[in-house]
């Protein structure tokens, strides 16, 4: 029996369902803004890759070509994905971008791409927290338009940060570029696109309000820091965004932005807990057994939960500050120091151990005292910041010992004020930077009786004795230190200006003398000249050339005219063998005498000596006008002072001219401090003058007395050999925080592998 299959009717594809008009307007507004910001970001990426290619960075030129070739596709693909996300979220047509690219579950094979997942997740979490209020209002309006049939959240809201990040990542993955270029693009995307998402959502909410969608539901607007196309390159170049949670803090440090404290502490708490930082530090043992950390309502001691909850005593932030007040009074006793006792060194103090002893004495040895997780994170961070200070080579050991005693006051400040780490203008931070700035100008060779050391010591103990939680004390003390440091700075700057003028004058004089000598040698050589010509050139006209070159330069018209006079003078005193030469001398001789007289008068040359030389020259010309050869005057060779050979120090040619250290040294500005290392001791000097881009670098001590002089090559060699080190003059707190963040990042990366 023949098998027959029935024919099925062909159904025509239906056109896509239209979005409700308010949603369509919202989609258009969001797409317009985000695509505008993306265009700015791609401009900045192109500029960045171009800069890297000029620096001969491997692969940067190829990456720039790839981006330019596929840029239109990236932009159109991003736009299409955004439009589809609105349609998918509201009508359910297709899959959301997270259905295709799940940021929570995405796993990359290469080790160097693990950073991408961390960067994407961190970016999403941070932006969502910053725009949470507006995003919640937007999602609620979409739910209202869907008549409550749908709920909108992280996985399906078209403007949720995860969706926007996923839309860009899907397009970026199509580019055939290396992981370094991809990370640069993600950093720029966060800085120039995602940072404006809060404003975009605010605008979209306003579009829905204008369409009559829940107009009475209000939320604080998030303003744009810029519009699309406005100063994009400047924003990108000013500070590169971070590719992980830790680096994001550094981006905020340079911008002066006060980061969200809750996000900041959550970030550090997550990092510190994830890697169990304290247990991994080589200098830290296990925490005291009676000290715990609260996590999710459970107390943990050294990573293990406390089994008997009845033993747990929670320590609030206020209680913790009270304990630190007691430690501050007990640990730092001025009387002990004055009477020669040997208190515990600041770098040896373990705050946890000290707290454990105090709490144990109050509540008994069996009680377990649980700190809030944020407070625990603060203790770790402040401890690491002061660890950096104790290791910092920019400060003498004695100064570090003094500053180290401020650990407890700073810990109290950080616990009580949640903007301490995120606000670079915090009074305590500015105070520490000023204190370190003053301390960086002191070296052990000056002795502890030096006024600057005494000022720093008195300031530290004023904090220890007087500080409670009033940060205005830091401001007052900072003002006192700045007054002293600024006065010293003004004095040094005046010394440096004078020294710079003197050294520049010396170099200019030497350079001018060489120019004049070369000019004379070129026009005279080894010609035999009469004595009067020798005296006139060496004793008189050489001064005219020198002063003219010094005042007006070797390219001036006056310099060239005086050189021409020199040439005529030399020609005029040479023997004249024919009538034409004598006729020419008869014509030029009087004019030459006039020019010589004017030139010598212009420099104030002695009148009687000038008259004598010119009369002798005129007499010589008369003799040369005679046709008889036996009347030729006696000659002598002009002997010009040879330029002394520049003194070259041993092994100066060991560094190539493009060596990084040599280039850095030659570009040093006045005010930089150096340490001249001699065994265990060192001498601290300040650069007072850098003459002619490293030809001569002159250093003074703290009292403004000239002490050392180096050529750029000699200083660079000494730095390379470790005999001299540059003192880092950047703000101490910022350097310490950057170091801590870098260490956390390394530990975090190692822990995730």
C-alpha positions as CSV (number, residue, x, y, z in Angstrom):
1,X,0.0,0.0,0.0
2,X,1.4,3.4,-1.0
3,X,2.2,5.7,1.9
4,X,0.9,9.2,1.4
5,X,1.9,12.1,3.6
6,X,-0.6,14.9,3.8
7,X,0.5,18.4,2.7
8,X,0.6,21.1,5.4
9,X,-0.4,24.6,4.6
10,X,2.4,27.2,4.6
11,X,1.9,29.9,7.2
12,X,3.2,33.3,6.4
13,X,5.5,34.8,9.0
14,X,3.7,37.3,11.1
15,X,5.1,40.8,11.5
16,X,6.6,41.4,14.9
17,X,4.2,42.7,17.5
18,X,4.5,46.4,18.2
19,X,5.7,47.6,21.5
20,X,3.3,49.8,23.5
21,X,4.0,53.3,22.5
22,X,5.4,54.4,25.9
23,X,7.8,51.4,25.9
24,X,8.8,52.2,22.3
25,X,9.6,55.8,23.3
26,X,11.6,54.6,26.3
27,X,13.5,52.1,24.1
28,X,14.4,54.9,21.6
29,X,15.6,57.2,24.3
30,X,17.7,54.6,26.1
31,X,19.2,53.4,22.8
32,X,20.0,56.9,21.7
33,X,21.9,57.8,24.9
34,X,23.7,54.5,25.3
35,X,24.8,54.3,21.7
36,X,26.0,57.9,21.9
37,X,28.1,57.0,25.0
38,X,29.4,53.9,23.2
39,X,30.5,56.0,20.2
40,X,32.5,58.2,22.6
41,X,34.0,55.2,24.2
42,X,35.1,53.7,20.9
43,X,36.7,57.0,20.0
44,X,38.7,56.8,23.2
45,X,39.6,53.2,22.6
46,X,41.0,54.2,19.2
47,X,43.0,57.0,20.7
48,X,44.3,54.7,23.4
49,X,45.4,52.0,20.9
50,X,47.0,54.6,18.7
51,X,49.1,55.9,21.7
52,X,50.1,52.3,22.5
53,X,51.1,51.6,18.9
54,X,53.3,54.8,18.9
55,X,54.9,53.3,22.0
56,X,55.6,50.2,20.0
57,X,53.3,48.1,22.1
58,X,53.0,44.6,20.6
59,X,49.7,44.1,18.8
60,X,48.3,47.6,19.4
61,X,48.4,48.6,15.8
62,X,46.6,45.4,14.7
63,X,44.0,45.8,17.4
64,X,43.4,49.4,16.2
65,X,42.9,48.2,12.6
66,X,40.6,45.5,13.8
67,X,38.5,48.0,15.8
68,X,38.3,50.4,12.9
69,X,37.3,47.7,10.5
70,X,34.6,46.3,12.7
71,X,33.5,49.4,14.6
72,X,30.3,49.9,12.6
73,X,29.3,46.3,13.3
74,X,30.0,46.7,17.0
75,X,27.8,49.9,17.2
76,X,25.0,48.5,15.1
77,X,25.1,45.2,16.9
78,X,25.0,46.9,20.3
79,X,22.0,49.1,19.2
80,X,20.2,46.0,17.9
81,X,20.7,44.1,21.1
82,X,19.4,47.0,23.2
83,X,16.3,47.2,21.1
84,X,15.8,43.5,21.2
85,X,16.2,43.5,25.0
86,X,13.2,45.9,25.3
87,X,11.2,43.6,23.0
88,X,12.3,40.4,24.7
89,X,11.6,41.8,28.2
90,X,8.1,43.1,27.4
91,X,6.8,40.8,24.7
92,X,8.8,37.7,25.3
93,X,10.0,37.5,21.7
94,X,13.4,35.7,21.8
95,X,15.9,35.3,24.5
96,X,17.5,37.9,26.8
97,X,21.1,38.7,26.4
98,X,21.8,36.8,29.7
99,X,20.2,33.8,28.2
100,X,22.9,33.8,25.6
101,X,25.7,35.2,27.8
102,X,25.3,34.4,31.5
103,X,27.7,36.6,33.5
104,X,27.3,34.4,36.6
105,X,28.1,31.1,34.9
106,X,30.4,32.1,32.0
107,X,33.7,30.3,32.3
108,X,36.8,31.2,30.2
109,X,39.5,28.7,29.6
110,X,42.5,30.9,29.6
111,X,44.0,32.0,32.9
112,X,44.6,35.5,31.7
113,X,40.9,35.9,30.9
114,X,39.7,35.1,34.4
115,X,40.0,38.8,35.1
116,X,37.3,39.5,32.5
117,X,34.6,37.7,34.5
118,X,35.6,39.5,37.7
119,X,35.6,42.8,35.9
120,X,32.2,42.2,34.4
121,X,30.5,41.0,37.6
122,X,32.0,43.8,39.6
123,X,31.0,46.4,37.1
124,X,27.5,45.1,37.1
125,X,27.2,45.0,40.9
126,X,28.6,48.4,41.4
127,X,26.5,50.2,38.8
128,X,23.4,48.4,40.0
129,X,24.0,49.6,43.5
130,X,24.5,53.2,42.3
131,X,21.4,53.3,40.2
132,X,19.2,51.0,42.3
133,X,16.4,53.6,43.1
134,X,15.9,54.7,39.5
135,X,16.1,51.1,38.2
136,X,13.5,50.0,40.7
137,X,11.2,52.8,39.5
138,X,11.8,51.9,35.9
139,X,11.0,48.2,36.5
140,X,7.8,49.1,38.4
141,X,6.6,51.2,35.5
142,X,7.2,48.3,33.1
143,X,5.3,46.0,35.4
144,X,2.4,48.5,35.4
145,X,2.4,48.6,31.6
146,X,2.3,44.8,31.5
147,X,-0.7,44.9,33.8
148,X,1.2,42.9,36.4
149,X,1.7,39.9,34.1
150,X,5.4,40.1,34.3
151,X,8.0,41.0,37.0
152,X,11.2,42.7,35.9
153,X,14.5,42.2,37.7
154,X,18.2,41.6,37.1
155,X,17.8,38.9,34.4
156,X,15.1,40.5,32.2
157,X,15.0,44.2,32.8
158,X,16.3,45.8,29.6
159,X,18.3,48.4,31.4
160,X,19.6,46.3,34.2
161,X,23.5,46.7,34.3
162,X,23.9,43.0,33.6
163,X,21.9,43.3,30.4
164,X,23.8,46.4,29.2
165,X,27.1,44.9,30.0
166,X,26.1,41.6,28.3
167,X,25.1,43.5,25.2
168,X,28.5,45.1,24.8
169,X,30.4,42.0,25.7
170,X,28.6,40.0,23.1
171,X,29.8,42.5,20.5
172,X,33.3,42.9,21.9
173,X,33.8,39.1,21.7
174,X,33.5,39.4,18.0
175,X,36.7,41.4,17.7
176,X,39.8,39.4,17.0
177,X,42.0,41.2,19.6
178,X,44.2,40.0,22.5
179,X,43.1,39.9,26.1
180,X,45.0,43.1,26.9
181,X,43.1,45.1,24.3
182,X,39.8,43.5,25.4
183,X,40.4,44.6,29.0
184,X,41.2,48.1,27.9
185,X,37.9,48.3,26.1
186,X,36.0,46.9,29.1
187,X,37.7,49.5,31.3
188,X,36.7,52.3,28.9
189,X,33.2,50.9,28.7
190,X,32.8,51.1,32.4
191,X,34.3,54.6,32.6
192,X,32.4,56.2,29.6
193,X,29.2,54.2,29.3
194,X,28.2,52.3,32.4
195,X,29.1,55.3,34.7
196,X,26.2,57.1,32.9
197,X,23.7,54.3,33.2
198,X,22.0,56.0,36.2
199,X,21.4,59.1,34.1
200,X,20.1,57.0,31.2
201,X,17.5,55.3,33.4
202,X,16.5,58.6,34.9
203,X,15.9,59.9,31.4
204,X,13.9,56.8,30.4
205,X,11.8,57.2,33.6
206,X,11.1,60.8,32.5
207,X,10.1,59.6,29.1
208,X,7.6,57.2,30.6
209,X,6.3,59.9,33.0
210,X,5.8,62.2,30.0
211,X,3.7,59.4,28.5
212,X,1.5,59.3,31.6
213,X,3.0,56.2,33.1
214,X,2.8,56.6,36.9
215,X,3.7,60.3,36.9
216,X,3.2,60.6,40.6
217,X,5.8,58.0,41.5
218,X,9.0,60.1,42.0
219,X,12.6,59.2,42.7
220,X,15.7,61.2,43.1
221,X,17.2,61.8,39.6
222,X,20.8,60.9,38.7
223,X,22.4,63.6,36.7
224,X,24.9,63.0,33.9
225,X,28.4,64.0,34.4
226,X,28.6,64.7,30.7
227,X,26.5,64.4,27.5
228,X,27.4,62.0,24.7
229,X,30.3,63.5,22.7
230,X,31.3,65.9,25.5
231,X,35.0,65.6,26.6
232,X,35.1,61.8,26.1
233,X,38.7,61.6,25.4
234,X,39.7,63.8,28.3
235,X,37.6,61.6,30.6
236,X,39.2,58.5,29.3
237,X,42.7,59.7,29.5
238,X,42.4,61.4,32.9
239,X,42.1,58.1,34.8
240,X,41.7,54.6,33.5
241,X,39.0,52.6,35.2
242,X,39.7,49.6,37.2
243,X,39.2,46.1,35.9
244,X,38.4,44.6,39.3
245,X,36.8,45.6,42.6
246,X,40.0,46.8,44.1
247,X,41.1,49.0,41.2
248,X,37.8,50.7,41.1
249,X,38.7,52.4,44.4
250,X,41.8,53.8,42.8
251,X,39.8,55.4,40.0
252,X,37.7,57.1,42.7
253,X,40.8,58.3,44.6
254,X,42.1,60.4,41.8
255,X,38.8,62.0,40.9
256,X,37.9,63.2,44.4
257,X,34.6,61.3,44.3
258,X,33.3,60.0,47.6
259,X,32.4,56.4,46.9
260,X,29.3,54.8,48.4
261,X,30.6,53.7,51.9
262,X,28.4,50.6,52.0
263,X,29.6,49.4,48.6
264,X,33.2,50.2,49.6
265,X,33.1,48.2,52.8
266,X,31.2,45.3,51.2
267,X,33.9,45.2,48.5
268,X,36.8,45.0,51.0
269,X,34.9,42.7,53.3
270,X,34.3,40.3,50.4
271,X,37.9,40.4,49.3
272,X,39.4,40.0,52.8
273,X,37.0,37.2,53.8
274,X,37.4,35.4,50.4
275,X,41.1,35.1,50.6
276,X,41.4,34.8,54.4
277,X,44.0,37.5,54.2
278,X,45.1,37.5,57.8
279,X,45.9,33.8,57.8
280,X,48.0,34.2,54.6
281,X,50.1,37.1,55.8
282,X,53.5,35.7,56.8
283,X,53.9,38.0,59.7
284,X,50.4,37.3,61.2
285,X,49.5,34.3,63.3
286,X,46.0,33.1,64.1
287,X,43.5,35.6,65.7
288,X,43.0,35.4,69.4
289,X,40.6,32.6,70.3
290,X,38.2,35.0,72.1
291,X,37.9,37.3,69.0
292,X,35.3,36.4,66.3
293,X,33.8,38.0,63.3
294,X,30.0,38.1,62.6
295,X,29.1,36.7,59.2
296,X,25.5,36.2,58.3
297,X,24.5,36.2,61.9
298,X,27.1,33.6,62.9
299,X,30.3,34.2,64.8
300,X,33.4,32.8,63.2
301,X,36.8,32.4,64.9
302,X,39.7,31.8,62.5
303,X,37.3,30.6,59.8
304,X,35.3,28.2,62.0
305,X,31.8,28.9,63.4
306,X,31.4,29.2,67.2
307,X,29.5,26.2,68.3
308,X,28.1,27.6,71.6
309,X,26.2,30.8,70.7
310,X,25.7,31.6,74.3
311,X,29.4,32.5,74.6
312,X,29.2,35.1,71.9
313,X,29.3,38.8,72.9
314,X,28.8,41.1,69.9
315,X,30.9,44.2,70.0
316,X,29.3,47.2,68.4
317,X,31.2,49.9,66.6
318,X,30.7,52.2,69.5
319,X,32.0,49.6,72.0
320,X,35.0,49.0,69.7
321,X,35.8,52.7,69.6
322,X,35.6,52.8,73.5
323,X,38.1,49.9,73.7
324,X,40.4,51.8,71.3
325,X,40.2,54.9,73.4
326,X,41.5,52.9,76.4
327,X,44.3,51.4,74.2
328,X,45.2,54.8,73.1
329,X,45.7,56.0,76.6
330,X,47.4,52.8,77.8
331,X,49.7,52.1,74.9
332,X,51.1,55.7,74.4
333,X,52.3,57.2,77.7
334,X,54.3,60.3,77.2
335,X,55.7,59.9,80.7
336,X,57.2,56.5,79.8
337,X,59.0,57.9,76.8
338,X,60.3,60.9,78.7
339,X,61.7,58.8,81.5
340,X,63.6,56.4,79.2
341,X,61.3,53.4,79.4
342,X,61.1,51.1,76.4
343,X,57.4,50.9,75.4
344,X,56.2,48.4,72.8
345,X,57.3,49.6,69.3
346,X,54.4,50.8,67.2
347,X,55.3,48.3,64.4
348,X,55.2,45.4,66.9
349,X,51.7,46.2,68.2
350,X,48.9,43.9,67.2
351,X,45.6,45.6,67.8
352,X,43.6,42.4,67.9
353,X,45.8,41.0,70.7
354,X,45.5,44.2,72.6
355,X,41.7,44.2,72.2
356,X,41.5,40.6,73.2
357,X,43.3,41.3,76.4
358,X,41.0,44.2,77.3
359,X,37.8,42.3,76.4
360,X,38.9,39.2,78.2
361,X,39.7,41.2,81.3
362,X,36.1,42.6,81.3
363,X,34.0,39.6,80.4
364,X,36.1,36.6,81.3
365,X,38.3,34.3,79.3
366,X,35.4,32.0,78.1
367,X,33.4,34.8,76.3
368,X,33.9,35.2,72.6
369,X,33.7,38.7,71.4
370,X,32.4,39.1,67.8
371,X,33.2,42.1,65.7
372,X,31.0,43.4,62.9
373,X,32.4,42.3,59.5
374,X,32.9,45.9,58.4
375,X,34.8,46.7,61.6
376,X,36.9,43.6,61.1
377,X,37.7,44.7,57.5
378,X,38.7,48.2,58.8
379,X,41.1,46.8,61.3
380,X,42.7,44.7,58.6
381,X,43.0,47.6,56.2
382,X,44.4,50.1,58.7
383,X,46.9,47.5,59.8
384,X,48.1,46.9,56.3
385,X,48.3,50.7,55.6
386,X,50.6,51.1,58.6
387,X,52.6,48.0,57.6
388,X,53.3,49.9,54.3
389,X,54.3,53.0,56.3
390,X,56.7,51.0,58.4
391,X,58.4,49.7,55.2
392,X,58.3,53.0,53.3
393,X,61.8,54.1,52.3
394,X,60.7,57.7,51.8
395,X,60.7,58.2,55.6
396,X,63.5,57.9,58.1
397,X,63.1,55.1,60.7
398,X,62.6,57.6,63.5
399,X,59.8,59.4,61.6
400,X,58.1,56.1,60.8
401,X,58.2,55.2,64.4
402,X,56.4,58.4,65.3
403,X,53.8,58.2,62.6
404,X,53.3,54.5,63.5
405,X,51.9,55.6,66.9
406,X,48.9,57.1,65.1
407,X,47.5,53.7,64.2
408,X,44.9,53.6,66.9
409,X,43.6,57.2,66.3
410,X,43.3,56.4,62.6
411,X,41.6,53.1,63.3
412,X,39.1,54.9,65.5
413,X,38.5,57.5,62.7
414,X,38.0,54.8,60.0
415,X,35.5,52.9,62.2
416,X,33.5,56.0,63.1
417,X,33.6,57.7,59.7
418,X,32.7,55.4,56.8
419,X,34.0,57.9,54.2
420,X,37.6,57.6,55.5
421,X,38.8,55.3,52.7
422,X,36.7,56.7,49.9
423,X,37.2,60.5,50.5
424,X,40.6,61.7,49.5
425,X,39.9,65.1,51.1
426,X,39.2,63.5,54.5
427,X,40.9,65.6,57.2
428,X,42.8,62.7,58.8
429,X,44.2,61.7,55.4
430,X,45.3,65.2,54.6
431,X,46.9,65.4,58.0
432,X,48.9,62.2,57.5
433,X,50.1,63.3,54.1
434,X,51.2,66.7,55.5
435,X,53.0,65.0,58.4
436,X,54.8,62.6,56.0
437,X,55.6,65.5,53.7
438,X,57.4,67.2,56.6
439,X,59.0,64.0,57.7
440,X,60.4,63.3,54.3
441,X,62.6,66.4,54.6
442,X,64.3,65.1,57.7
443,X,67.1,62.5,57.9
444,X,68.8,60.8,60.7
445,X,72.0,62.9,60.2
446,X,70.1,66.0,61.5
447,X,69.5,64.4,64.9
448,X,66.4,64.2,67.1
449,X,67.1,67.7,68.4
450,X,66.4,69.2,65.0
451,X,63.3,71.6,65.2
452,X,61.5,69.7,62.4
453,X,61.8,66.4,64.2
454,X,60.6,68.0,67.5
455,X,57.6,69.5,65.7
456,X,56.6,66.2,64.2
457,X,57.0,64.4,67.6
458,X,55.0,67.1,69.4
459,X,52.2,66.9,66.8
460,X,52.0,63.1,67.1
461,X,51.6,63.2,70.9
462,X,49.0,66.0,70.7
463,X,46.9,63.5,68.6
464,X,47.6,60.7,71.1
465,X,46.7,62.8,74.1
466,X,43.8,64.9,72.7
467,X,42.1,63.0,69.9
468,X,38.7,61.5,70.6
469,X,36.6,61.5,67.5
470,X,36.7,65.2,66.5
471,X,38.5,65.3,63.2
472,X,38.9,69.1,63.4
473,X,41.9,68.4,65.6
474,X,43.6,66.9,62.5
475,X,42.8,70.1,60.5
476,X,44.2,72.4,63.2
477,X,47.4,70.4,63.6
478,X,47.8,70.1,59.8
479,X,47.7,73.9,59.6
480,X,50.4,74.3,62.2
481,X,52.7,71.9,60.3
482,X,52.0,73.5,56.9
483,X,52.9,76.9,58.2
484,X,56.4,75.6,59.2
485,X,56.9,73.5,56.1
486,X,55.7,76.2,53.8
487,X,58.1,78.7,55.3
488,X,60.9,76.3,54.8
489,X,59.8,75.6,51.3
490,X,59.7,79.3,50.5
491,X,63.3,79.7,51.8
492,X,64.5,76.7,49.8
493,X,62.7,77.9,46.6
494,X,64.5,81.3,46.9
495,X,67.8,79.5,47.3
496,X,67.0,77.2,44.4
497,X,66.0,80.2,42.2
498,X,69.3,82.0,42.9
499,X,71.3,78.8,42.5
500,X,69.5,78.0,39.2
501,X,70.3,81.5,37.9
502,X,73.9,81.2,38.9
503,X,74.3,77.7,37.3
504,X,72.4,78.7,34.2
505,X,74.7,81.7,33.9
506,X,77.8,79.6,34.3
507,X,76.6,77.2,31.6
508,X,75.6,80.0,29.3
509,X,78.9,81.7,29.7
510,X,80.8,78.5,29.0
511,X,78.6,77.9,25.9
512,X,79.1,81.4,24.7
513,X,82.9,81.2,25.1
514,X,82.9,78.0,23.0
515,X,80.8,79.7,20.3
516,X,83.2,82.7,20.1
517,X,86.3,80.5,20.1
518,X,84.9,78.4,17.3
519,X,84.0,81.5,15.3
520,X,87.6,82.9,15.8
521,X,89.2,79.6,14.8
522,X,87.1,79.3,11.7
523,X,88.1,82.8,10.5
524,X,91.7,82.9,11.6
525,X,93.0,79.3,11.7
526,X,96.8,79.3,11.9
527,X,97.3,82.5,9.8
528,X,100.3,84.6,10.8
529,X,98.9,88.0,12.0
530,X,100.7,91.2,13.0
531,X,100.9,91.9,16.8
532,X,98.4,94.7,16.7
533,X,95.8,92.5,15.1
534,X,96.5,89.8,17.6
535,X,96.0,92.2,20.5
536,X,92.9,93.8,18.9
537,X,91.2,90.4,18.3
538,X,92.2,88.7,21.6
539,X,91.8,91.6,24.0
540,X,89.1,93.7,22.4
541,X,87.0,92.2,19.6
542,X,86.6,88.8,21.3
543,X,84.8,90.6,24.1
544,X,82.5,92.3,21.6
545,X,81.6,88.9,20.1
546,X,81.2,87.4,23.6
547,X,78.8,90.0,24.9
548,X,76.8,90.2,21.7
549,X,76.3,86.4,21.6
550,X,75.4,86.4,25.3
551,X,72.9,89.2,25.0
552,X,71.4,88.7,21.5
553,X,72.4,85.1,20.5
554,X,74.6,83.6,17.9
555,X,71.9,84.0,15.2
556,X,71.2,87.7,15.6
557,X,71.9,90.3,12.9
558,X,74.3,92.2,15.2
559,X,76.3,89.0,15.8
560,X,76.6,88.4,12.0
561,X,77.6,92.0,11.4
562,X,80.4,91.8,14.0
563,X,81.6,88.5,12.5
564,X,81.8,90.3,9.1
565,X,83.9,93.0,10.7
566,X,86.2,90.3,12.1
567,X,86.6,88.8,8.6
568,X,87.4,92.1,7.1
569,X,89.8,92.9,10.0
570,X,91.7,89.6,9.4
571,X,91.8,90.3,5.6
572,X,93.0,93.8,6.1
573,X,96.2,92.9,8.0
574,X,97.3,90.2,5.5
575,X,100.0,91.2,2.9
576,X,98.7,92.9,-0.2
577,X,100.5,91.6,-3.3
578,X,98.7,93.5,-6.0
579,X,97.4,97.0,-6.7
580,X,93.7,95.8,-6.7
581,X,94.0,94.5,-3.1
582,X,95.7,97.7,-2.0
583,X,93.0,99.8,-3.6
584,X,90.4,97.7,-1.9
585,X,92.1,98.2,1.5
586,X,92.3,101.9,0.9
587,X,88.6,102.0,0.5
588,X,87.6,99.6,3.3
589,X,90.2,100.6,5.9
590,X,88.5,103.8,7.2
591,X,85.1,102.1,7.2
592,X,86.6,99.2,9.2
593,X,88.1,101.6,11.8
594,X,84.6,103.2,12.2
595,X,82.9,99.8,12.7
596,X,85.6,98.7,15.2
597,X,85.3,101.9,17.1
598,X,81.5,101.6,17.4
599,X,81.6,98.0,18.4
600,X,84.2,98.7,21.2
601,X,82.2,101.7,22.4
602,X,79.0,99.6,22.6
603,X,80.6,97.3,25.2
604,X,82.3,100.2,27.1
605,X,85.8,99.2,26.2
606,X,88.6,101.4,27.7
607,X,88.8,104.5,25.7
608,X,92.5,105.0,25.8
609,X,93.3,101.4,25.0
610,X,90.8,101.6,22.2
611,X,92.4,104.7,20.7
612,X,95.9,103.1,20.9
613,X,94.8,99.9,19.2
614,X,92.9,101.7,16.4
615,X,95.8,104.0,15.7
616,X,98.2,101.1,15.5
617,X,95.9,99.4,13.1
618,X,95.6,102.5,10.9
619,X,99.4,102.7,10.9
620,X,99.6,99.0,9.8
621,X,97.1,99.7,7.0
622,X,99.4,102.6,5.7
623,X,102.3,100.2,5.7
624,X,100.4,97.6,3.8
625,X,99.3,100.2,1.2
626,X,103.0,100.5,0.2
627,X,103.9,98.3,-2.8
628,X,107.4,97.3,-1.4
629,X,107.5,93.7,-0.1
630,X,110.4,94.4,2.2
631,X,108.2,96.6,4.3
632,X,105.9,93.8,5.2
633,X,105.4,94.0,9.0
634,X,106.4,91.2,11.4
635,X,103.9,88.5,11.9
636,X,102.9,86.2,14.8
637,X,100.5,83.3,15.2
638,X,97.3,84.0,17.0
639,X,97.1,81.4,19.9
640,X,93.6,81.0,21.1
641,X,92.9,79.4,24.4
642,X,91.8,75.8,23.8
643,X,88.6,74.7,25.4
644,X,89.2,72.5,28.4
645,X,88.0,68.9,27.8
646,X,84.9,68.1,29.7
647,X,85.6,66.0,32.7
648,X,84.1,62.6,32.3
649,X,83.5,60.4,35.3
650,X,84.6,56.8,35.3
651,X,82.1,54.5,33.6
652,X,79.8,57.3,32.5
653,X,79.2,55.8,29.2
654,X,77.8,52.6,30.6
655,X,74.2,53.7,30.2
656,X,72.7,54.3,26.7
657,X,71.2,57.6,26.0
658,X,67.7,56.2,25.9
659,X,68.0,54.3,29.2
660,X,64.9,54.8,31.3
661,X,66.8,55.8,34.4
662,X,68.9,58.3,32.6
663,X,65.9,59.8,30.8
664,X,64.1,60.1,34.2
665,X,67.1,61.7,35.9
666,X,67.6,64.3,33.1
667,X,63.9,65.3,33.4
668,X,64.0,65.8,37.2
669,X,62.5,69.0,38.5
670,X,63.9,71.1,41.4
671,X,62.4,70.1,44.7
672,X,63.0,66.3,44.4
673,X,64.7,64.7,47.4
674,X,67.3,61.9,47.2
675,X,69.0,59.6,49.8
676,X,72.7,59.1,49.4
677,X,73.1,55.6,51.0
678,X,76.2,54.9,53.0
679,X,75.9,51.5,54.7
680,X,73.1,51.7,57.3
681,X,73.0,55.5,57.3
682,X,71.9,57.9,54.6
683,X,72.1,61.6,53.8
684,X,69.0,63.3,52.4
685,X,69.5,66.1,49.9
686,X,67.2,68.2,47.7
687,X,67.6,69.0,44.0
688,X,68.1,72.7,43.7
689,X,69.0,73.1,40.0
690,X,68.9,70.9,36.9
691,X,70.9,72.7,34.3
692,X,70.4,72.0,30.7
693,X,68.4,68.8,31.0
694,X,70.9,66.8,33.1
695,X,74.2,68.5,32.3
696,X,74.6,69.4,35.9
697,X,72.3,68.6,38.9
698,X,73.1,70.6,42.1
699,X,71.8,69.4,45.5
700,X,71.4,71.2,48.8
701,X,70.8,69.9,52.3
702,X,67.7,70.7,54.5
703,X,69.4,74.0,55.6
704,X,69.9,75.2,52.0
705,X,73.7,74.6,51.9
706,X,75.1,73.3,48.6
707,X,76.4,69.8,49.2
708,X,76.6,67.7,46.0
709,X,76.8,68.0,42.3
710,X,76.3,65.3,39.6
711,X,75.9,65.0,35.9
712,X,72.8,63.2,34.8
713,X,74.8,60.1,33.8
714,X,76.6,59.9,37.1
715,X,73.4,60.2,39.1
716,X,71.7,57.6,36.9
717,X,74.6,55.2,37.4
718,X,74.4,55.8,41.2
719,X,70.7,55.1,41.3
720,X,71.2,51.9,39.2
721,X,73.9,50.8,41.6
722,X,71.7,51.5,44.7
723,X,74.1,54.1,46.1
724,X,71.4,56.8,45.7
725,X,67.6,56.5,45.7
726,X,64.9,58.9,44.9
727,X,62.5,59.8,47.6
728,X,58.9,59.3,46.6
729,X,57.2,62.6,47.2
730,X,53.6,61.5,46.4
731,X,51.1,61.6,49.3
732,X,51.8,58.9,51.8
733,X,48.3,57.8,52.4
734,X,47.5,57.4,48.7
735,X,50.7,55.4,48.2
736,X,49.9,53.1,51.1
737,X,46.3,52.6,49.9
738,X,47.5,51.9,46.4
739,X,50.0,49.3,47.7
740,X,47.3,47.6,49.9
741,X,44.9,47.4,47.0
742,X,47.6,46.0,44.7
743,X,48.4,43.3,47.3
744,X,44.8,42.4,47.8
745,X,44.4,42.1,44.1
746,X,47.3,39.7,43.8
747,X,46.0,37.6,46.7
748,X,42.6,37.6,45.2
749,X,43.9,36.5,41.8
750,X,45.9,33.7,43.3
751,X,43.0,32.5,45.4
752,X,40.7,32.2,42.4
753,X,43.1,30.1,40.4
